[in-house]
Amino acid sequence: MSSIKDLLGPMRLPFIILTPACVVLGLGAAVWKTTAVQINGFHVVLLFLGAISAHISVNAFNEYFDFKSGLDFKTNRTPFSGGSGTLPENPGLAGQALATAIATFSITLFLGIYFVTVSGLLLIPLGLLGLFIIYTYTPWLTRNAVLCLITPGVGFGTLMVMGTYFVAAGEYSWTAFVASLIPFFLVSNLLLLNQFPDVEADRTIERKHFPITVGKQASSTIYISFLFLTYLTIVGGVYLELMPKLCLIGLLTIGMAVPAGIGAYRHADNTEKLIPSMGLNVVINIATPTLVAIGFFF
């Protein structure tokens, strides 16, 4: 059992639940916006498979690159940050982690090619950008503060939600774009807050995310701003009639966002006291797009 656990470790499976929430959001937007859309069950299964493969690939690449750079040996892990710890404890599994990353990257690529053939060439830009992000996020994009901040949101929001919408509806729309902004802000925030405990370790390998470049306190205001923009997006989408009124149930997570934001601001420099906010942040990331998706479907 420990062997299986070690092999699955670089995949970070407990965090994969975020992916279905984003895919369901894209599907919900397509069902509501395009009333004549016929959801192809086979395509839905492939969408989930492709999205999950992409998520596993970026996780496994991250584990491999962080191990090779030595970062994993310097990081103080929390339940929500610092990697799985699998490779520092089992260095011989590094090759298997890389193989996992490449295999799931290939699955994502092949499924992307399939969807281009059945849905249209307009899917290509999203697919190519997604593949680029998967491979370059850890070794390159984390060296630029702005790219490090927004890339996770682009991947799970702009690309995953809008890509799902396009496959289901056969077109893009402002509804898809506005819906995609919800995980854009939330997932960018997820990685931002998780970087707080890693500042000293990340600095040693020349990463340049915002907690390093402007400090944790200033970064907590970015975090709070992105939370605000998430809920403003939901309200704005409904006001502009790009989303149904029932999507306002996504605002229910404000009850978690307020203490998460306060905790991030007050305890930016205290990892132990920051952990409850990090936990709330994970729940907000999963619950909010799921609730908005329910609003679209019903």
Summary of the structure (lengths in Angstrom):
residues: 298
radius of gyration: 18.7
end to end distance: 41.8
largest distance: 54.7
contacts: 1079
relative contact order: 0.14
helix: 82%
strand: 1%
